[in-house]
Amino acid sequence: MPGTGAAALAWALLAWALLAPPPSLPLPQPRRPRRVAETEAAFNTTYADWVDADLLNIYAFNHSVRRNRTEGVRVSVNVLSDHKDLPVLFVVRQKEAVVSFQVPLILRGLYQRKYAYQEVSRTLCQPQTKAEVETQHFYVDVSTLSLNASYQLRVTRVENFVLRTNERFSFNATAAQPQYFKYEFPEGVDSVIVKVTSAMAFPCSVISIQDILCPVYDLDNNVAFIGMYQTMTKKAAITVQKKDFPSNSFYVVVVVKTEDEACGGALPYYPLSKNASPDEPVDQHNRQKMLEVMVSPAITSEAYVSSVLFCLGIFLSFYVLTLLIACWESCRQQKRKGLLAAMDSPSLDTASLLGHARSIPDSFLGHTPYDSYGYGSFGNGSSGSTEGVTDSLGSAEVPYSYVGQEQFKRRTPSAPTRPLSIAMGERSLENVAGRPRLDSLSSVEEDDYDTLADIDYDKNVIRTKQYLCVADLARKDKRVLRKKYQIYFWNIATIAVFYALPVIQLVITYQTVVNVTGNQDICYYNFLCAHPLGNLSAFNNILSNLGYVLLGLLFLLIILQREINYNRALLRNDARALECGIPKHFGLFYAMGTALMMEGLLSACYHVCPNYTNFQFDTSFMYMIAGLCMLKLYQKRHPDINASAYSAYACLALVIFFSVVGVVFGKGNTAFWIVFSVIHIVATLLLSTQLYYMGRWKLDSGILRRILHVLYTDCVHQCSGPMYVDRMVLLVMGNIINWSLAAYGLIVRPNDFASYLLAIGICNLLLYFAFYIIMKLRSGERIKLIPLLCIVGTSVVWGFALFFFFQGLSTWQKTPAESREHNRDCILLDFFDDHDIWHFLSSIAMFGSFLVLLTLDDDLDCVQRDKIYVF
């Protein structure tokens, strides 16, 4: 049947297809056996040869190795053929190591750029031997997949492979021809410093210290694998300790990088032709650097001990000096009391000064120091009215010492001058013991801002008078103000704890990373004077901050003693403490001392690993110190209207916020500088208004209308001068300086924003301090001997301190390699550098500045507060 025949045919074709043999394929040609050519080679001989895919060249070398002498062996090759896709492979087989590299040698740079090198030289790792003399063999194998590749091979011994102590050695290096040398610790030397210098900044290079191990990592792509390393332009220095190297020796490895970007240089032009592939390697030709290396012993352990004792001796001497001055002052007071006691029938004024019972009014008896008095607001001479400034019982008016202001009168007693005023050398103290006092409210809450019954309706009158006395701005209950200003201390103590703990943890982490990775580019030390101790890389920079802590503690002790003496005077109802002098508030002083101690601690933390990410640790409490000093100056004459701790620290927090933002984002950022300059100018204007009107103004929707009204009435309708001339002069000068600083920042845009911000604070502090001194002298007041000596001495110390500060031994505004160009040797005891001297002198200068603020108005201790003028 037809269907059956078709099925049979299909099955037959299928069987044939499955059983038929496969078609014959061409057989592979048998590979020719690879030829091996072995040559007994000699040192200092150049072998010009060729190799192809069927040839393996082996060069056999032997040399004698002595146990007490190390010689370096260097293999240099140059491939003459240009087959970048078929390189020549060189393998060096030694007793304990194998080194292999290809030529052209391809090294990668930034963005995976490829650089090809036709000439390559490598120093061989030297195996150790226990025999006195041993002959060692090594072989150089040359192979390739190219059809024909010509090359030159030369093996030489390295002269001066072992570096000698305090001897300089010069050499050349390239990216494909790195160099390394061996150094062995002499007897009695526990640490050395390896210094590498070059007359040329570029090409950028890397200095590495590695243990005596094979292989040695001496190429740009692996030099950071082990050991310690740092990038270099003209200077590099690494301190090496013997305890870190069990073999008592190490390698100094010098590698030239393929690019200069890591050292702050520009990236090279990367040529790309139309037909070239982006992965095509670039030949860098002769990228060579001449260097000089020297290894010298570092300081001994005795130098550490003597430096610590020196540091302690300097600052503990201030404790001794303070104790001597306190003893001298105590003896002087005892002699003065004896002189007063020897006087016949002492007057009521004298008895009041000495705290005698008969000079104490009945209203004071039976009360604690803070129970029933405010500040110097007398019944007859009350500051509750505008006449209270110039009218007082038993006083006459004489022209005051302001130039061109005859209407500003100063009261002098009509009675003859007592012998006490002659003996004391002070302005006479009127009889204040018998004057009635206003009762204060019982509340001691910090929010009880006004404590007099009439304060709500007359403080605008009092604070806007043309001429104010301290009594006008010292009307609040002392208990309230005491608690208010103590908050400064407790707040800064709390801030210090919460700020310092994470900082310490962070810098310890930084130091651990440096020690584990060996990357010394993380921290910006002065490597030529960085003395390690334990895990710390630069112990000297940390030790030099001890002065801030010790002198800050001493200042706190001085303030404590002053407060104790003041409280004792209040307990015995001493009229001078009750009614005379600048009102005593110690909370801001305690905050200043704490800030000085924290500045030392955080500066030490910063110097554990100084870099741009933690620079704010070194400056945060500098901002606080500057702010607290200005607040203290203002508080002296304005105790009632000084800023609260909360608002003050909020403003300082804002300053630190801008510091961090400026360091991170401000470099070259025009938008940031515009915003900051506008904020700076607006803040200056607002603060000027607050100071000029003594806080008696409001920032609300009607502010513009009131400004236009003042301008119209005072400038257009009738031209009149400012009511508060002295304040206006200060604020005009302050605005000129601050506007100039804002313009400078906007135009120049300095890289170190943190220092720029600190300069703004210091300039304003110096301006206010100078104004205070000038106004104090114009007011007929005087400066006593101790504050005068402090002013002169502190100014001199500040001058020397700033000289050392501007030496600039390192800068995180540049790359680590560029920063090391500014490194210098130690200048004091072979242990401390210029920046350490800055730490010493600046801590002393800050302590002296605090003493100036503390003692500046001691001449007013016997002057009634309604005779002390506000400025």
Residue pairs with C-beta under 8 A, 6 or more apart in sequence:
32 54
34 54
34 55
34 56
35 54
35 55
35 56
36 55
36 56
36 58
37 55
37 56
37 57
37 58
38 57
38 58
38 59
38 60
39 47
39 57
39 58
39 59
39 60
40 60
41 47
41 59
41 60
41 61
41 140
41 153
41 155
42 61
43 61
43 63
43 155
43 156
43 157
44 154
44 155
44 156
44 157
45 154
45 155
46 152
46 153
46 154
47 59
47 152
47 153
47 154
48 150
48 151
48 152
49 57
49 142
49 150
49 151
49 152
49 153
50 148
50 149
50 150
50 151
51 57
51 88
51 142
51 143
51 144
51 146
51 149
51 151
52 144
52 146
52 147
52 148
52 149
53 144
53 145
53 146
53 147
55 143
56 141
56 142
56 143
57 141
57 142
57 143
58 139
58 140
58 141
58 142
59 139
59 140
59 142
59 153
59 155
60 137
60 139
61 73
61 137
61 138
61 139
61 140
61 155
62 135
62 136
62 137
62 138
63 71
63 73
63 135
63 136
63 157
64 133
64 134
64 135
64 136
65 71
65 126
65 127
65 129
65 133
65 134
65 135
65 136
66 129
66 132
66 133
66 134
67 129
67 130
67 131
67 132
67 133
67 134
70 126
70 161
70 162
70 182
71 126
71 157
71 158
71 161
72 123
72 124
72 126
72 157
72 158
72 161
72 181
72 182
73 123
73 124
73 126
73 138
73 155
73 156
73 157
73 158
74 121
74 122
74 123
74 124
74 155
74 156
74 157
74 158
75 90
75 92
75 121
75 122
75 124
75 140
75 153
75 154
75 155
76 119
76 120
76 121
76 153
76 154
76 155
76 156
76 177
77 88
77 90
77 103
77 119
77 120
77 121
77 151
77 152
77 153
77 154
78 103
78 118
78 119
78 120
78 151
78 152
79 87
79 88
79 103
79 104
79 118
79 149
79 150
79 151
80 118
80 149
80 150
80 151
80 152
81 88
81 146
81 148
81 149
81 150
81 151
83 144
83 146
83 149
84 104
84 116
84 281
86 144
86 145
86 146
86 149
87 102
87 103
87 104
87 144
87 146
88 102
88 103
88 142
88 143
88 144
88 146
88 149
88 151
89 100
89 101
89 102
89 141
89 142
89 143
89 144
90 100
90 101
90 102
90 103
90 120
90 140
90 141
90 142
91 98
91 99
91 100
91 140
91 141
91 143
92 98
92 99
92 100
92 122
92 124
92 138
92 139
92 140
92 141
93 138
93 139
93 140
93 141
94 124
94 125
94 127
94 136
94 138
94 214
95 127
95 136
95 137
95 138
96 125
96 127
96 214
97 124
97 125
97 127
97 214
97 215
98 215
99 122
99 124
99 125
99 215
101 120
101 122
103 117
103 118
103 120
103 151
104 116
104 117
104 118
104 281
105 116
105 117
105 120
105 176
106 114
106 115
106 116
106 281
107 114
107 115
107 117
107 175
107 176
107 219
107 220
107 221
107 258
108 114
108 115
108 221
108 258
109 115
109 257
109 258
109 259
109 261
110 259
110 261
110 267
113 258
113 259
113 270
113 282
114 279
114 280
114 281
114 282
115 175
115 258
115 281
115 282
115 283
115 284
116 281
116 282
116 283
116 284
117 174
117 175
117 176
117 283
117 284
118 283
119 174
119 176
119 177
120 176
120 177
121 176
121 177
121 178
122 177
122 178
122 218
123 158
123 161
123 178
123 179
123 180
123 216
123 218
124 138
125 213
125 214
125 215
125 216
126 182
127 136
127 214
128 212
129 136
140 153
140 155
142 151
142 153
158 181
160 169
160 181
161 181
161 182
162 181
162 182
162 183
162 184
163 169
163 181
163 182
163 183
163 252
163 293
163 295
164 295
165 186
165 189
165 192
165 295
165 296
165 297
166 294
166 295
166 296
166 297
167 294
168 292
168 293
168 294
169 181
169 292
169 293
169 294
170 290
170 291
170 292
171 179
171 254
171 290
171 291
171 292
171 293
172 179
172 288
172 289
172 290
172 291
173 179
173 205
173 254
173 255
173 256
173 288
173 289
173 291
174 256
174 286
174 287
174 288
174 289
175 203
175 220
175 255
175 256
175 257
175 258
175 284
175 287
178 218
178 219
178 223
178 253
178 254
178 255
178 256
179 218
179 253
179 254
180 210
180 216
180 218
180 251
180 252
180 253
180 254
181 251
181 252
181 293
182 212
182 249
182 250
182 251
182 252
183 192
183 194
183 249
183 250
183 251
183 252
183 295
184 248
184 249
185 192
185 242
185 245
185 248
185 249
186 297
189 242
189 297
190 241
190 242
190 243
190 298
190 300
190 301
191 239
191 240
191 241
191 242
191 297
191 298
191 299
191 532
192 239
192 240
192 295
192 296
192 297
192 298
193 237
193 238
193 239
193 240
193 295
193 296
193 297
193 298
193 528
194 207
194 209
194 237
194 238
194 239
194 240
194 252
194 293
194 294
194 295
195 235
195 236
195 237
195 293
195 294
195 295
195 296
195 528
196 207
196 232
196 235
196 236
196 237
196 252
196 254
196 291
196 292
196 293
197 234
197 235
197 236
197 291
197 292
198 205
198 232
198 233
198 234
198 289
198 290
198 291
198 292
199 234
199 290
200 234
200 289
200 290
201 233
201 234
201 263
201 265
201 821
202 233
202 260
202 263
202 265
202 289
203 256
203 257
203 260
203 265
203 287
203 288
203 289
204 231
204 232
204 233
204 256
204 257
204 259
204 260
204 261
204 262
204 263
204 265
204 817
205 231
205 232
205 254
205 255
205 256
205 257
205 289
205 291
206 220
206 223
206 224
206 229
206 230
206 231
206 232
206 253
206 254
206 255
206 256
206 257
207 229
207 230
207 232
207 236
207 238
207 252
207 253
207 254
208 217
208 218
208 223
208 224
208 227
208 228
208 229
208 251
208 252
208 253
208 254
208 255
209 227
209 228
209 229
209 238
209 240
209 250
209 251
209 252
209 253
210 216
210 217
210 226
210 227
210 250
210 251
210 253
211 226
211 227
211 245
211 246
211 247
211 250
211 251
212 245
212 247
212 249
212 250
212 251
213 226
216 251
216 253
217 223
217 224
217 225
217 226
217 227
217 253
218 253
218 255
219 255
220 255
220 256
220 257
220 258
223 229
223 253
223 255
224 518
224 519
226 518
227 250
227 253
227 518
228 238
228 240
228 518
228 520
229 518
229 519
229 520
230 236
230 238
230 519
230 520
230 521
230 527
230 816
230 817
230 820
231 257
231 262
231 263
231 521
231 815
231 816
231 817
232 263
232 817
232 820
233 263
233 264
233 817
233 818
233 820
233 821
234 820
234 821
235 527
235 528
235 820
235 821
235 823
236 527
236 817
236 820
237 527
237 528
237 530
237 820
237 823
238 520
238 527
239 298
239 527
239 530
239 531
239 532
239 537
240 250
241 532
242 248
252 293
252 295
254 291
254 293
256 287
256 288
256 289
257 263
258 284
258 287
259 265
259 267
259 268
260 266
260 267
260 268
261 267
262 815
262 817
263 815
263 817
263 818
264 814
264 815
264 817
264 818
268 282
268 284
270 282
271 282
272 278
272 280
298 531
299 531
299 830
299 831
303 829
303 830
303 831
304 531
304 533
304 539
304 831
306 829
306 831
307 540
307 543
307 829
307 831
307 832
308 543
310 829
311 543
311 544
311 546
311 547
311 840
312 546
314 547
314 840
315 546
315 547
315 550
315 551
315 843
316 550
318 550
318 551
318 554
318 844
318 847
319 550
319 554
322 554
322 558
325 786
326 561
336 423
336 424
337 354
339 423
340 346
340 350
340 353
340 354
340 420
340 423
341 354
343 350
343 419
346 354
346 356
347 418
347 420
348 358
348 359
348 431
348 433
348 434
349 418
349 420
349 428
349 429
349 430
349 431
350 418
350 420
351 358
351 359
351 433
352 359
352 429
352 431
352 432
352 433
352 574
352 575
352 576
353 420
353 429
353 574
353 575
353 576
353 862
355 569
355 572
355 573
355 574
355 575
359 433
359 575
360 433
360 573
361 433
361 434
361 435
363 372
363 436
363 437
364 372
364 373
364 573
364 578
365 573
368 571
369 567
369 570
369 571
370 478
370 479
370 482
370 570
372 437
372 439
372 440
373 437
373 440
373 478
373 578
374 437
374 438
374 440
374 451
374 452
374 474
374 475
374 476
374 477
374 478
375 470
375 471
375 474
375 475
375 476
375 478
375 583
375 639
375 865
376 470
376 471
376 474
376 579
376 580
376 864
376 865
376 866
377 383
377 384
377 437
377 438
377 452
377 471
377 474
377 475
378 392
378 432
378 435
378 436
378 437
378 471
378 579
378 866
379 435
379 436
379 437
379 438
380 392
380 393
380 435
381 388
381 391
381 392
381 393
381 435
381 471
381 866
382 388
382 438
383 389
383 462
383 469
383 471
383 472
383 475
383 866
384 452
384 454
384 458
384 462
385 458
385 461
386 461
386 462
386 465
388 471
388 472
388 866
389 465
389 467
389 468
389 469
389 472
389 866
390 397
390 409
390 411
392 411
392 430
392 866
394 413
394 414
394 415
394 430
395 411
395 412
395 413
395 414
395 430
396 411
396 412
396 414
397 409
397 410
397 411
398 409
398 410
398 411
398 412
399 406
399 408
399 409
399 410
400 406
400 408
400 409
400 410
400 779
400 780
401 410
401 778
401 779
401 780
402 408
402 778
402 779
403 778
405 725
408 467
410 780
410 867
411 867
412 428
413 428
413 430
417 428
418 428
420 428
420 429
421 427
421 428
421 429
424 862
426 859
426 861
426 862
426 863
427 862
427 863
427 867
429 575
429 576
429 580
429 862
429 863
429 864
430 864
432 575
432 578
432 579
432 580
432 864
433 575
438 452
438 453
440 451
440 452
440 477
440 478
440 479
441 448
441 451
441 477
443 451
443 477
443 480
444 477
444 479
444 480
444 483
445 480
446 480
446 483
446 484
446 487
446 644
448 477
448 480
449 476
449 480
450 456
450 459
450 475
450 476
451 475
451 476
451 477
451 480
452 475
452 476
455 475
455 476
459 475
459 696
460 696
462 468
462 472
462 473
462 475
463 472
463 473
463 641
463 694
463 695
463 696
464 693
464 694
464 696
465 472
466 723
466 724
467 869
468 869
468 870
469 865
469 866
469 867
469 868
469 869
469 870
470 582
470 583
470 637
470 639
470 865
470 866
470 868
470 869
470 870
471 864
471 865
471 866
471 868
472 866
472 870
473 637
473 638
473 639
473 640
473 641
473 694
473 870
474 583
474 639
474 640
474 865
475 640
476 639
476 640
478 583
481 583
481 585
481 639
481 640
482 585
482 587
484 587
484 644
484 645
485 585
485 586
485 587
485 588
485 635
485 642
485 645
486 587
486 590
487 587
487 644
487 645
487 646
488 587
488 588
488 590
488 591
488 628
488 645
488 648
489 587
489 590
489 591
489 594
491 591
491 645
491 646
491 649
492 591
492 594
492 595
492 598
492 624
492 649
493 594
495 649
496 594
496 598
499 598
499 602
499 620
500 598
500 601
500 602
500 605
503 602
503 605
503 614
503 617
504 605
506 614
507 605
507 606
507 608
507 609
507 614
507 617
508 608
510 522
510 523
510 608
510 609
510 611
510 614
511 535
511 536
511 537
511 608
511 609
512 535
513 519
513 522
514 520
514 522
514 523
514 537
514 609
515 535
515 537
520 527
520 537
520 816
521 816
521 817
522 609
522 611
523 537
523 538
523 608
523 609
523 610
523 611
524 610
524 611
524 810
524 811
524 812
524 816
524 819
525 537
525 538
525 541
525 610
525 810
526 538
526 541
526 809
526 810
526 823
526 824
526 833
526 835
527 820
527 823
528 823
528 824
528 825
528 826
528 833
529 540
529 809
529 823
529 824
529 825
529 826
529 831
529 832
529 833
530 537
530 538
530 540
530 541
531 538
531 539
531 540
531 831
532 538
532 539
533 539
536 542
536 608
537 608
537 609
538 607
538 608
540 826
540 831
540 832
540 833
540 836
541 604
541 607
541 610
541 833
541 835
541 836
541 839
542 604
542 607
542 608
543 836
544 832
544 835
544 836
544 837
544 839
544 840
545 600
545 601
545 603
545 604
545 607
545 839
545 843
546 600
547 600
547 839
547 840
547 843
547 844
548 596
548 597
548 599
548 600
548 601
548 603
548 839
548 843
548 846
549 597
549 600
549 601
551 596
551 843
551 844
551 846
551 847
552 593
552 594
552 595
552 596
552 597
552 598
552 599
552 600
552 847
553 593
553 597
554 847
555 589
555 592
555 593
555 596
555 847
555 850
555 851
556 590
556 593
556 594
556 597
558 851
558 854
559 586
559 589
559 590
559 593
559 854
562 584
562 586
562 854
563 584
563 586
566 577
566 584
566 586
569 576
569 577
570 577
570 578
576 861
576 862
577 584
579 864
579 865
580 860
580 861
580 862
580 863
580 864
580 865
581 857
581 860
581 861
581 862
581 863
581 865
581 868
582 636
582 637
582 857
582 860
582 868
583 639
583 865
585 635
585 639
588 628
588 631
588 632
588 635
589 632
589 850
589 853
589 854
591 628
592 625
592 628
592 629
592 632
592 850
592 853
593 850
595 621
595 624
595 625
595 628
596 621
596 625
596 843
596 846
596 847
596 850
598 621
599 621
599 622
599 625
599 846
600 843
602 617
602 618
602 620
602 621
603 617
603 618
603 839
605 614
605 617
606 614
606 615
606 617
606 618
607 618
610 618
610 810
610 812
611 812
612 663
612 812
612 813
615 663
615 754
615 812
616 656
616 659
616 660
616 663
616 754
619 659
619 754
619 755
619 757
619 758
620 656
620 659
622 758
622 761
623 652
623 655
623 656
623 659
623 757
623 758
623 761
624 652
625 846
626 758
626 761
626 762
626 764
626 765
627 648
627 651
627 652
627 655
627 761
628 648
629 765
629 769
629 849
629 850
629 853
630 764
630 765
630 768
631 642
631 643
631 648
632 853
633 768
633 769
633 772
633 853
634 642
634 768
635 642
636 772
636 856
636 857
637 868
637 869
637 870
637 871
638 694
638 870
641 694
641 695
643 651
655 757
655 761
658 676
658 679
658 757
659 753
659 754
659 757
661 672
662 672
662 676
662 753
662 754
662 756
662 757
663 753
663 754
665 672
666 672
666 673
666 676
666 749
666 753
667 751
667 753
668 749
670 749
673 745
673 746
673 749
674 746
676 745
677 742
677 743
677 745
677 746
680 738
680 741
680 742
680 745
680 760
681 738
681 739
681 742
684 734
684 735
684 738
684 739
685 735
686 699
688 731
688 734
688 735
689 697
690 697
691 727
691 730
691 731
692 724
692 727
692 728
692 731
714 720
722 728
726 775
726 871
727 871
729 771
730 767
730 768
730 771
733 767
733 771
734 764
734 767
734 768
737 763
737 764
737 767
738 760
738 763
738 764
741 759
741 760
741 763
745 756
750 756
751 813
752 811
752 813
771 871
772 856
772 871
773 783
773 791
775 871
776 783
776 856
776 857
776 871
777 783
779 869
779 871
781 857
781 859
781 860
782 859
783 791
783 856
783 859
784 855
784 858
784 859
786 851
786 855
786 858
787 851
787 852
787 855
787 856
787 858
790 848
790 851
790 852
790 855
791 852
793 848
794 845
794 848
794 849
794 851
794 852
797 841
797 844
797 845
797 848
798 841
798 842
798 845
798 849
800 841
801 837
801 838
801 841
801 842
801 844
801 845
804 834
804 835
804 837
804 838
804 841
805 835
805 838
805 842
807 824
807 834
807 835
807 838
808 822
809 822
809 823
809 824
809 833
809 834
809 835
810 819
810 820
810 822
810 823
811 819
811 822
812 819
824 833
824 834
825 833
826 832
826 833
827 833
827 834
827 837
828 836
828 837
832 840
860 868
